[in-house]
């Protein structure tokens, strides 16, 4: 990235799209959002082997924040993790959307996001 980014800078690019607050799933989404915040802090503190540039590339196709910003905030949406398989977080770079699994504890979400970012083909890598 051309300028130093903080966890707060990156977090401000995302908008969480919650399910109805009366749903049991909402509590699970709150846990995931908390874990997401801790993941961003761990990148800032260099506690995980991923950079904000890599996370942005995975999320948007850009390795830095464009000078005029993005067309919109990146939507964080949620999905249920199936009990018999592991589904990694995924994105739509065109739609600026990221899906995270509901009810993931910080360590679990961190592992899943690390795998998703590091194992994705990425742009211009194929």
Secondary structure as GFF3:
##gff-version 3
##sequence-region A 1 126
A	DSSP	alpha_helix	7	11	.	.	.	ID=ss1
A	DSSP	beta_strand	14	16	.	.	.	ID=ss2
A	DSSP	alpha_helix	24	44	.	.	.	ID=ss3
A	DSSP	alpha_helix	52	60	.	.	.	ID=ss4
A	DSSP	beta_strand	74	79	.	.	.	ID=ss5
A	DSSP	beta_strand	90	92	.	.	.	ID=ss6
A	DSSP	beta_strand	97	101	.	.	.	ID=ss7
A	DSSP	alpha_helix	106	119	.	.	.	ID=ss8
###
